[in-house]
Structure formats: C-alpha cells, structure tokens
Amino acid sequence: MRKINKIKLFINDNEKSKIVAKDLEIELKKYDFKIVSKNYDLAISIGGDGSFLRMVKETKFNEDIYYIGVNSGTLGFLQEIDIKDTVDFVKRLNSDEYKIEEISVQETKVITEDKIYFFDSLNEIVIRNREFNVLRVPVYVDDEVLENFSGDGLLISTSTGSTAYNMSFGGSIVYNTLSTLSITPIAPLNNKVYKTLFNSVIVPGNRVVTLKPDKEYKDLFIQIDGVNKLIDNVIKVETKIDKKRIKCLRMNDFHFIKVINNKILSE
C-alpha cells in the first residue's frame, strides 16, 4: 500500500456535487494533498453510483490507482463517504487510516457475424431482444447447458453489482469481495411450453457464461453498466470475471454487512 499524495476529483455535473467538490478540495489542500488531472494516486468520484461507474470506465479500470466515492446522490452503494463525513475522511486519509479492497471486473466478448466487441463492467451486463420482445437463448456455463432461457432478458452481474440492478429482479446479494457471476432472469417464462429457471444462479468467477442466440433472436439490446448498445447478428456472448482487479480505498471501519443494513434496512 503506497502513500497517497496526488488526487483527481471526478465530479457529477450538478450544483450539489460541485459544492461538495469545492469543500472537499479545500479540506484536501489543508493537508497538502495535490489536486491534479493526471498521474494521480487516488481517484474520488463525487455524485451517485453512476458517477463512480463513469469514473472507473473513464480511467479504464486502472489497476495502478485507488478509487473511492463521496455520495452526493441518493442511495450510493458504491459511494462510501457521506457528505457529512468528508472532513473526517480527509483526516483519516492523511493519517493512513484506511484499507484496500480488490474488486472484480467483468469482461464480456460479443461475437457477431463480422465483428468482435469487448466490454469491461463493474456491475453487470443485461441482454434483451433488440425489439424488447421475448428473448429465447440457450445459456451455458463453460460447456454445460444451464437452460434454454425464455423471458424478457438476462442479467449477469458481478458480486459488486449484486446490490444494483440485480437486486431489483430478486437476485441474491453477494459479498462484494467474492469473485462470482450471478445469472438472474428478467420476467422468465415457465409453463408447458417454456421451462426456465426463476432463481439466480451464482457461479465462480473463473467460469465462462455463454449465450448462443437462435437465428431469429440474433439482434440484441445489450446494456453494460447502464450504457446501451444495439448489436445485430450476434453469434455468441461470453462473459466472465477478468484477471484484472480495481483497488477500492475503504475506511478501517468499513464492513459490507453494515453497508447492506444502512443502505437497505435502516430508516
């Protein structure tokens, strides 16, 4: 764990976040931290979870820096620091009162008839029919058939993403430092004609989840951490946990179970 000196702020484009950023910058400069635009040790997002995801994407999931977020949005699962705690955060940062957690990155490959696309994500990918009709697609884990899915779509999330969109569809909450993929159905069909799983299936991160759409379902709507892509003539979608990890800075009293209780259950 190296000493933090240079910091870049990634600020959401709203008035509240800009005010928080100004106050935070003043506090950081009191302790001689340098606010820079490149060659930084720590990246701090100020906003909601979307701001954190944009920061990580903009920095290309950089393994050589640390990441943390200040929550000026609403729920903020990824944004550890509350606005009211920013002064204390800077004091603790200056005293090295923090730890580092390594978080998995999801790598997805989309193979079409004439091109191959690669995407990294921190939370999840969502696969739907391009026209938002029923999606019918065989799903494999490595080379084993899991199911022939029929329904509105499939969401495949990391452990970090398990508390995001995945949770909205009843997917399991997975401890954030585990290296897993959750395969969660969106409005699955299960009747005399279609037999589809209703529950999430959680697999180790070293497994490859593959979707091979049938000929009439090859035009797909794919969402990567909230960014929408329309991709036609898809032969295969492969997703797995990459070897890459990003390093999230946590205060010493950070505990994922406490985060779940505070964000979901506490009033």
N, C-alpha and C positions, 0 to 999 in steps of 0.2 A: 504494500500500500504506500503510494508516494504522497508527498506533501502537495497540497493544493495551493496554487498561487494565482493562476490566470483563469478567469471565469468569463463565459459568454452567456448572455441572457437571451432567451427566445420568448418573445412577448406576444401574447394574443392581441389581436387588433380591436380592442375595446377600451373604453375610458378607464374602467375599473382596473384592468390588468396594467395599463400604462402608469397609473398612480402607484400601484403596488410595486412596480418595477423601479420607479424613481426612489421610493422609500428604501427598497432593498439595496439599490446601488449606493445610497448614502451610507447605510449600515456597513456594507462590504468595504467601502473605502476607509471607514474608520479603523479597520483592522489591516489596512494596506493590501487588501486583495485588489488585483488589477482587472478591470473590465476590458475585455479585448474582443476582437471579431474573428481571430484565427489563432492557431497554436495554443489552445486553451486546455486546461486540466479538467475542468468541470463545466458541464452544460446544465443550465437551470431553465426549465420552462415555467412560464407564468400564465396561467389560464386554467382550462379544464383538461380532461383526459385527452381530448383531441389535440390540444397544444403539445402534450407530451409525445403523442404518436407522430405529429408533424416534425417535432424536433429530432426524434430518433431517425425518421426517414431522411430528413434534410442532411443529417450528419452521416448517413449511410451506415447506420448500425455500427458505429465506430467502437472497436474493442479496446482502444487505447485511451479513452476518456471515461469519466464518471458522469452519471446522469442523476438528476433529481428534479422534482417539480414542486412549485408553490401553487396551491389551489385557490384561484380566484374565480372558479367556475361554480358548478353545483355539487355533484357527488364527489368526483375526483378520486377514484380508486388508485390511479397511477400517481397522483399529485400528493405526496406525503405531507408536505408542510402547510398548515393552515395559515391564513393571513395574519392572525393574531400572534402567531409563534415565530414570525420572521426574525425579530430581534434576538430571541433566544437561539434560533437556528444559526445565525451568524456567529454568535458567541461560541457555540458548540463546535461549529466548523473551524473556527480559529484555534480551538483547544484540541482538535483532532478527536472529538467525542463522536465518532461515527464508525460504522462498519460498512462492508461492501458485500452486496448480494449479486451473484451472477444469474442473469435471466435468459431463458432460451429464446432463440429466434427461429421462426418458421420459414422454411424455404419451399416455394411452390414452383413447379415446372408445368407449363401448359403447352402441349404439343398439338399443333394444328397441321392441316394438310400441306402448308407451305411455310410455316414459321414455328419457332420455339420461343416462348416467353418465360422469363424468370422473375419472380417476385419474392421479396422478403416481407415478413409481417411480424408484429409483436403480439397481436391479439388473435386474429383469426382470418380465415377466408370463408366466403359464403358463395355457394354455387346454386344458381337458379336457371330455369329455362329463359332464354332471351326475351320471350314474349310474356313471361310470368304465367305460362300455362303449367300443367303438371310436368314435373321433371321425373323422367324414368331413366335410371342409370345403375348399372352394376357397380358395387363397391367392393374393393379388395383391400386386405391388409397383408402386405407383402404379396405373395402369390395365391393366397387363400381367399375364396369368395366369402365375404361377410353377409351380403344381402343384395337383392335386386331392388333398389330403392324406388318407391313411388311416392310423390308428395310435392309440396311447394318448393322444397330445396333442402340442401345440406349445409350445415355449418361445421367447420373443422377448426377448433381453437387450441391454442397453447394453454398451459396452466395459468399464465398471466391473464390471458383472455377469458378464462373461465368465469370471471366475475363481470364480464362485459355483456356483449350481445348474447353469448351462450346462456347466461343465466336467465335472460328474458324468455327463452324457449324451454326452460325447465332443466337445462343441463347442469351437471354436477359442478360444485365449486371445488377446485383442485388447489392444493397448497402451492403457492406461487413459485417456489424454487424447484419443484419437481419437473422433470423433463418428460412431458406427456403430450399427447394429442387427444382431444375429445371430439368424437364424431356425433353430432347432435342433429336429429331430424327436425325439419320445419314442416309442421302440418302433415305428418305422414299418413298415407292411406293404408288401411288394414281391413280387408274384407274377404269375400270368397274369391275375388279375382286377384287382389294385390296383397302380398304378405310382406309387411315392412316392420322393422323394429320401432317401437315407440320411445325407447330409452337411449340415453347417451351410451356410447361405448368408448371407454378410455383405454388407450394403448400406449405402450412405451414409446418414447421419442425416437428410438432407433428403428422403428417400423415405418414402412412407407405405405401411406394410404393412397390408393389409386382409384380413379373414376374413369370408366370407359363408356362414354355415352353411345347409345344406339344411333343408327344413321339419321333417324328423323328427329333426334334431340341433340344434335351436334352444335347448334348455335346457342351459346351460353352467356348469361349475365354473371360476371364474377366480381365480387367485392373483396378488396384487400385492405383491411384496417379502415373501412369506411370509404375507400376510393373505388369508384365503379368503373368496370371495364366490360365492353361488349366484344366478345371474341367468337368468331364464326368458324365452322368446320373443325371443331375440336375432336381430336382423336383420343387424347388421354390427358388427364390432370393427375399429377403426382405431387404429394405434399408430405413433408417430414420435418423433424427438428434438425436444423443445421448444426454443424460443429461450432459455429460462431455463437458467442455469448456477449451480451452487453452487461456493463457493470453499473448497478444502481447503488447510489450512496444512500445509506439508511442511518438514522439516528440510533444510538445504542439501545434505546428503549423500544424500537420498532418491533412489532410482533404481528404476523399476518392474521392470527386469530383475533387479536384486538382490533385490527382494521375491519374485519368482517363484522364484528359486533358493533363497532362505532358507525360504520357506513350503512349497515342494513337494518340493524335491530334497535339501536339507541334512538331516543327521541330528542 
